[in-house]
Amino acid sequence: MKRYALIAFVSLLASLHNSAAHEPITTKVTFNKEIARILQRSCWGCHAPGKIRSDIALATYEEARPWAKAIKEEVLERRMPPYQAVKGYGLFKHDYLLPQRDIELIVSWVEGGAPRGNLNDYPKPKPAWALGKPDALLQPDAPAEINKAEEVRCYSLATNFAEDRWINAFDFVPGNAAIVQRAAYLIETPANKAACDINTISPDLLGTWQPNEAPLQFPHDTARRLSAGARIKLIVHYRQTNPDDKANDQSQLGFYFSHEHERQPRALRNLWLKPLTTTLLVSDKPQRVLASQTITAATEAVAIRPLLFPFGTSIQATAHFPNGTSEVLIWAKDYHFAWQPLYVFRKPVALPKGTRLEITAYLDNSENNPRNPDEAPRSVTFKEPLCELLTAPLALQR
């Protein structure tokens, strides 16, 4: 696959790379007090020593100061942090957009001379497990040696649960964050046991992970059910710049049990919204592709994940309700192959029986698409899901 976008990004940063020259200080915003906290929340998951983009580390003043003007440019143009969800379409617990206040602080810091500030103001490290110690922790029996520039590994992990368990939250911690690009985890079954696809589409999929993605936590009265003795398939995508170094990894997957005691949690399930098989013609204009499905029983949308493939320019998911009203659940654009998080709604969206879900996607199969997997574009058959929706039965009044 072409990587022009990444090359352009690195080239931009290089062109804006700014040495720590003496500049007059005209701002009270400092790196140690305000800027480091913004970067810790939104950037250090990738841009820090030992992380996947340690070549542009921003974890200390010495590392970040030379990139000050580049940081300002990236956040003003909203190229970084990477995001897909367009503001104003759907309300999510984590939309990964940099708040306007944070952008203003960064601009003030850069234009005011980018001062360091008091060392005592520097933020404390965040714990590895953002939700606290997991109730159950799974990991491969031994570290894996990774000696290729890019590869995908699958691990079969035993839960050793003596009884069925309801899982309300998941978290993934990479063993070697410098080479773990992304991960997916699902319930292992005879049907998926032999497959090892990081882009897996399965009703048994539990979750995915990308650097800097928030832990996957559901509403308190919903959960994923794991049967006694279940096994988990963990799929990890590795990428490293120097495979001769033979790096090791032993990543961990944490489970947090549901604490609903009065009644059984509402069971979450995956709903994949697929279009009819479509032929993507070579064209200078994006081609519209539609997917539609009608809800046959009252349910709630808990989370949504638009799937922007290399051809995708935008995807919009809309719920058309039986009463004639409609609501845009999400509008996503700006493709990032390794950054397609699950967006958990701030409040689950009720989908009455008869609600029609409509997905509208625009796919670009032209030579002008820098992400086109073919050097010379050709007509291709497209039948992949456009969107994943995580649903639960409609909540009853308690």
N, C-alpha and C positions, 0 to 999 in steps of 0.2 A: 504494500500500500504506500502511496506517496506520502511524504511528510513535509510538504512545502510549508504548511501552516506553522509547524514547530520551528523550521529553519527561519521563517520570517520573524517569528517571535524572538528567537535568540539573537538574530541580526539586529532587531530593534533595540533589544536590551544592550547589546554591545555598542550600538551607535549612541545610546544615551548614557552609557557608563560614565559616571562623574567622579573624578578624583576628589579626595577630601581637602579641597583647597580652602584657604582661609576666607570665609564669607562673614559679613556682619550678621549678628544674631538679632532678629527683630520679632521673635515669637516666644511665647511661654510654653509652647508645646514641645515636649522633649521625647527623644527616642525611648528612654528608660521608663517613663511614666505612661505615656499614651500610645506611642507608635508600636512599641514592643508588644503591648497587649492586643492591638489590632492584628498584628502579624501572627501572634500566637494563636488567635482564634481562627484566622482565615488562611494563613500561608505556611506556617511551619510544618504542617502535615506533609508538605512536599519540599519546601525550600529551607532546609536545615541540615547540618552535618548528620550523616548517617541516613538521610532520607533519599527518596527517588530522584529529586532534583537538587542534590547537594552541590552541584556545579554552580548554582546561583543561590547560595545560602544567605539567609536574612535573619539569623537567630541572635546575632550580636551587633553592637554598634559598628564594630570594625568591619563586619561582613556587609551590613546593610547600607552604610553611609556612601560607599562608592556607587551604589545603585539608586540613590535617592531620586534623581530626576526620572529614571526609568520607571521606578515604582509609581511616581505621580502620573506619568503618561499612561501606564497600564490601567490604573484604577479609574482615571478620568474617561478613558475610552471603554471601560468596563470589559476589557479583555481578561483581566485577572481580578479576583479569583475566577476560575472557570465556572460557568453556570449555563443553564439552558432555560430555566423557567423565566418567562417574561413577567415582570412585576405588574400586579393588578389582575392577574388571571389565576385564581386559586389562592387560598390562604394556607400556608404550611408551617409546621413547627420549625423547619430549617429550610429556607429557600436558597441558601448559599450566596445570596446577594450581599454585597458590602453596603451597609447602611450609609445613607448620605452624610450623616454626622462623621462617620469614620473617614469618608473621602475628604471631607472638609478639614479634618485634623491632619491628614497626610499632606494635603496641599499647603496648609499653614506651616507645617514642619519644614517641608522642602523649601518653600519660598522664603521662610524666615531664617534660613541658614543651617537647618538640620542639626540643632544642638543635641548633645548626648544626654545631659541631665544628670540627676543624682543617682549613683549606683544603687542606693538603698531602695529606689523606686522600681527597679527591674522586677518583673513578675516572677513568682515562684513557678517551678515546673508543675505541669498538670499530671495527675496520676495516669498510669497506663490504662486503667479501667475507669472510664468516665462515670459509669453507673455504680461503682464500688465493686467489691470482690464478687465474682460470679458464683451462682449456686452450683454450677457444674462447669468444669473446664476440660476441654478436649484438645489434644495435640498429637501429632505423629509420635511414634515410639522413639525415633531417633532423628537427629538433624539430617536434612537432605543436602547433598552436594550438588550445586548448580554450576555447570561448566559450559553452558551455551549462552550466546548473546540473548536469545529469547526462547522460552519454552513454557509449556503448560504441564503441570504435574497434578495428579489426583491422589488423594489420600483417603483411605477407608478408616473411619474412626468409630470405635465402640462407645456407646453412651453408658452401657452397663446399668441402665435403669431397671430396677426390679419391678416397677409398676409404670403405668402410663403417666406421662408428665405433660403439663400445660406450660408452654414457654411464652412469657410476655415480652421478653426483650432478648436481643442477640448483640454481641459485640465481637469484633475480630481484632486481634493485635498481631501485626507481622513480627516474625522472629528477626528478620533482617529487612528493615524498612528501606534499605538502599536498593534492593532488587525486587521487592514485591510490588508489582504494578497494580494488581487488583485480584479479587477473589470472589468465589461464589460457593454457596453451601446448600445442600439439599438432602432430603431423606433418601438413603440408598435403597433401591429396589432391584429385583432381578431385571427389570426392563432397562434401567439406566446404569447398571453396574459396570458394563464394559466401556461405556462412553466416557470421554474426557474432553468436554467442550466448555470453555470458559463462558461462552455465550449461550449456555444451555437454556432451553425453554421447556419447562416441565411443571406439572401440577405439584410436584414434590419440592420445588424450589423454595427454600426458606428465606434466603436473602443474598445480597451481594455487598461488596465492600470496595471502595476506592480511597486513596489517601485523603485524609482530612474530612471524610464523611462521618457524620454523627452516628452514634450507636442506634441500632434499629429497635425502637421502643414503641409499643402499640398502646392504644387506650387500655385502661386498667382492667376493663371487663372483657377484653378480647385476648386471644392467645392462639398459638399453633400447638396442635396436639402431637406428641411423640409417643409411640407405643413402647411398651416395655421391651427392652432388648434392642431397640432401634439402632441402626448404624447410620452415620452421617458421612456423606461424600463431600470432602473439601477439595475444591479446585482452585489452584493458585497459578496465576500468570506471572512469570518472572521475566525481568529485562535488566541487563547490565551492560555497561559500556566496555568492560574489559573481562571477557569470560575466562581469560588465562588465570585470573585471580582465584577461581574455583571457590566462590562464596558458599556459605552454608545457611540454611534456613530451617527453623522449627517454629512455625506460626501457631497461634492459639485461638481457639474459638470458645467464647464464653456464653453460657445460657443463664437466664434469669427467670426463675419460676413465677407463675401467676400466684398471687396471694388472695385470690377470690375464694372465700370459704363458704359463703352462704349458698351459692349456686354455681353451676358449671360455667366457665367462661364461654363467650361466643366464639365459635371456631372460625378462624380466618382461612380464606382460600384464595388461590390465584385465578384470575380471569384474564385470558389472553385474547385480545381483540385483533383478529386477522382479516385482511382484505381477501377478496376473490383473487385467484391466481392472475397476475397481470404481467404483460410484456412491457418492459421499460424500453421505449425506443430511443435511439440516439437523437437528441434534440437540444437545441440551444435554449429552449424554454423548459422550466421545471414541469413535470407531469403530475397531475393530481391523482392521488390514490385514496380510496375511501374504504372504511371498515365500519360495520354497523351491527349492533346486537341489542335485542330487546330483553329487558329484565322480566323474568317470569315469576319472581317472588320478591316481596319487599325485602330490601337489603340496604346496607350502608357501604359507601366507599370510604375505606380507611386510609389508603395510600395509592399513589399512582406513579408509574415509571414510563415516560415516553421513550421509545426505542428509536433513536436517530441513527440509522445505518449510514454507511459512506455516501449513499445517494441523497440522504435526507437534508432538506434545507429548513423545514419547519413541520411541526405536528401540533394540531389542536384537537383536544378532546372536549366534547360538549355533551351534556345530559339534557335531553328533551323530555320534559315531564308530562304526565297524562293531562294535567290541567292547562297545557298550552304554553307554559313558561319554559325557559331554558337557562342553563348555567354553564359557562365555560369552566371546566375542571382544571385545565392547564393548557398553556400555549408554550411550546418549547422550540427553540431554534439555536443556531450556533453549535454545530456538531463538535463533540469531544468524545472520541471513541473510548477512552479510558476513564471517562467521567460521566456516567449515566446513573445517578443515584435514584433511590426510591424516595419520593416526596410524600411524607406523612401529613395528612390534612390536620390543621390545627383543631378542627372539629369535624368528625365524620360527616359526610354528605349523604343524606337520606335519599334513596332511590326507590320510590314506590313501584309496585308492580305495574308493568306497562311502560316504564321509562325506557326511552331509546337512547343508547349510547352511540355517538357518531364520532369517528376519528377521521380527520382530514389531514392528509400528508402531502407535501410537495417534494418530489424526488428529482434530482438533477443528474441525468445521465449524459453529460456533455464533456467535451475536452476542457471546458472552462472550470469544471469541478476539480479542485486540487486533491480531493479525497477519492476520486474515481479509482477503483481498484485495477482498472484496465488502462494500460498506457494508450492504447487506441480504443476508444469507446466502441462498444458493440451492444446490440440488443440483448437484454437479459430477462430471464423469468424471475419475477418477484412474488413471493407468497409468504413472507415473514410477518410475524405479528408487528403491529405498529405501536402497541401500548400494552402494558401490564397493569391490571387493576387489582388491588388487594381488597377483598370484601368480607363482610361479616353479616350474619342475619340481623334484621332490624332489632334494635334494643327495645326490650319491654320495660314498661314503667315499674319501678321497684318501690 
